[in-house]
Amino acid sequence: MGEIRGWVPGVVVLLAFASAGCMQLVRQWELDGIMEPVHGQLADHETRISANAAAMEDLQNDIQTLRSRLDQLQREFGGHVSDDDMHGAGLAVSLPVHFDFNSSDVRAVDRPILDAFAAAITGSFPQARITVEGSADQAGSAAYNMRLSQARAESVRNYLVENAGLDADNIAAAAMGETRLVNEETGVQNPQSGIENRRATFIIEWAGPGSN
């Protein structure tokens, strides 16, 4: 009988350890159940980060390719290509696309330039957002020149869409009027005078990965 009494504490201790072990297993099982979706969310998050990093790298490569092709246009036709500090992420492009006095028609001499510009966009960064900016000289009123420069911007936009194949949804037209004069000449006395003011310039923008 004394021996039995001696076993009882040992049995109690073993049962206590067994119970504690079972409780630990239950807690671990519950913890695993809680953490499983968390681990899944972390994995999804890491996948998205990797995808965004890859998309950003592709975007940078497209931008670099576009910049190289525009620099080539600059060397071939003249003009200027620079970072667009006013709008943020983008490029400001000035090519020798000009207009006759009091006209908004695209000149035949400028069509190869516009064709090459469109080819550079299509071949390297077709999703780019483009704004065609039309300008005028000081002949006529400011209001008239604003309307004329809008017509010039729209004329170039229409050519890029209808003849050069760019996406109409990605091109806007904006009027600058006589706010960006290169010189003070107007063309009133000589139609060729002030042609540097009668021009179209371009802003190319991008919003990052996932832009449409």
N, C-alpha and C positions, 0 to 999 in steps of 0.2 A: 504493500500500500504506500509505503514511504517512497519506493522507487517511482510509482505512478505520479505522486505529488511532485517529484523532482522533474518529471518530464513536462508537466503542464506549463511552467514558465517558458521552457524551450519551445514548445509547440506554439504558444502565444506569440513569442518573438518571431518564429518562422512565418506564422500567419500574418503578422504585422508587416514583415518585409515583403511577403507575397502580395499583400493588399497594396502596399506602397508602390510596388513594381507595376501592378495592374493600373493603379491610378496614373503613374508616370506614362505608361503606354497609351492610356486614354487621352491624356493631355497632349502627348506628342501627335496622336492621330488627329485630334481636334485642331492643333496648331498647323499640321500639314494641310488639313482641309481649308483652313483660313488663308494660308500662304499660297496655295496653288494658283488661285486667280491673280494674286499679286505678282507672282513670278511670270504668269502669262502676260500681264499688262506691261511688266518691265521688258519682256522680250519683244512685244509689239512696239513699245516706245523705242527700243534700240534699232528695230527694223526701220521705223520711220526716220530716225536720225540718219541712218546709213543711206536711205533713199534720198533724203533731202541733201545730204552731202554730195551724193553722186549727181543729183540734178543741178546743184550749184556749180559743180565742176564742169558739167556739160554747158551750162549757161556761160561761164567764163570763157570756155573754149570757143563758143559761138561768137561771143563779143569780140574776142581777139581776132577771130577769122574775119568778121565784119570790118573791124578797124583796119586790118591789113588790106582788105579789098578797097576800102574807101581811100586809104592812103595811096593806093595804086591809081585810083581815079584822079586824085589830086595831082599826082605826078603827070598823068596823061593829059588832063584837061585844064589844070589850074584850080584855084580855089583854096579852101581851108577846111580842115577837120580838127575839132577840138572837143574836149570834155564840156558837157552842157552844165555849167555851174548854176544856171538859173532854175532849171527843172529838176536837178538832182541826177539820178541814174540815167545817163544817156549821152548822146553826141550831138554837137551842133555842126552842121555840114553846110558849107557855102561853096557851090559850084557855079561856073559861069553860065547860068541860065537867066537870060535877060529878055526884055520886051521892047518892041518898037514904041515910039511916042504915042500916047493915048490909046494903046492897044493891050488887049489881054490874050491875044492869040499866041499859042506856043510856036516859036519860030522853027523853021525846018532845020536850021543850023544847030539848034539846041536838042533836037530829038535824039541824036546818038548819045548825048550826055545823059539824058533821062533814061534811055534804054540801058545804059551801062550801070546807072544807079540802081534801077530796078533789079537788074541781074545780080548785083552785089547783095541786095537784100534777100532775094529769093534763094540765092546759093549759099548763104551763110546764116541768116537770121530771119526767116519768113514771118515769125510771130512778133517782130518788132512793131511798135506803135510809131507812126510817122505823122508829123504835122508839117504841112507845106505852108510857109509864111510868104505872103505876097507883099511887095513894097512898091512905092511910087516916088517920083520926084516931086518938087514943090510947085509945079505948074498946076493951076486950078486950085479950088478950095480944099481945105482939109477934109471936109465931108465927102467931096467928090473923089478925092484920092483914096479915102478909106474904101469906098465902094469899088473903085478901080482895082485896088490891091487885093480886095476879096475876090473879084472876078479873075485876077491873075492866079491867085492861089488855087481856086477851083478849076481853072483851065489846066494847070499842071497836074492837079490831083486826078482829074478825069483822064488825062493822057496816061498817067501811070497805071490807072485801073483798066481802061479800055484798050490801050495799045501795048502796054508793057506787062500786063498780067498780075499786078499786085492786088491784094485783097482789099476791097473797098471798105470793109469794116475796120481795117487797121490804119486808114489814112484820113486825116482831118485837114481842113483848110482854114487858115487864119489870116486876117488882114492886119498889116502893120502900118498902112498908110504912108505918111512921110516922116515917121518917127525914127527911122534908122538910115538917115542920109549918109552916103559915102562922101559926097561933095555937094556944093551949092548949085551945080548946073542943073538946068531944067529941060532943055530941048525945045524951048519955045522958038528960039532963033534958028537953031540947028537941030534937026531931029535926032542926030546921033549924040548930041551933047547930053550928058546926064544919064546915059544908059546904065551906068553902074548903080544908079539908084532904082532903076526899074528892073527889079530882079525877083527871083524866088529862092528862098533858102529853106533848109530842112532841119527839123529836130527829130532825132531818133531816140525813143525811150524804151525801157524795159522795166518790168516790175519784179523780176526774180522768178524762181522756179514755180511752175504751175500757171504762169501768165497765159492768157489766151489772146 
